[in-house]
Amino acid sequence: MSLLIEEGAGNQELLRRLPPPQWYSPADGLKTVCALLRTLEADPQQLGTEGEQVLSELLEYAHVLEKTMDRKMRWHLAVSWR
């Protein structure tokens, strides 16, 4: 939400009341991504025609999270609609 407000898509007053971004351990993120990968690899068509693309993106997330874990860093997921 803060990213959207910073880009002019919301009320600036709300920005001061939002909690700070949450940061996570890469092991937790990797555990989640790997579970999603296993499920999607078993049946990529469960997401219809976009299954292969989502599978590819999850593999990229796994790669980034592995690097993050190797470097003993944290991660934060931010989404942009631009």
Sequence and secondary structure as in RCSB ss.txt:
>XXXX:A:sequence
MSLLIEEGAGNQELLRRLPPPQWYSPADGLKTVCALLRTLEADPQQLGTEGEQVLSELLEYAHVLEKTMDRKMRW
HLAVSWR
>XXXX:A:secstr
 HHHHHTTSS HHHHTTS     B HHHHHHHHHHHHHHHHH GGGGGGGHHHHHHHHHHHHHHHHHHHHTT  B
       
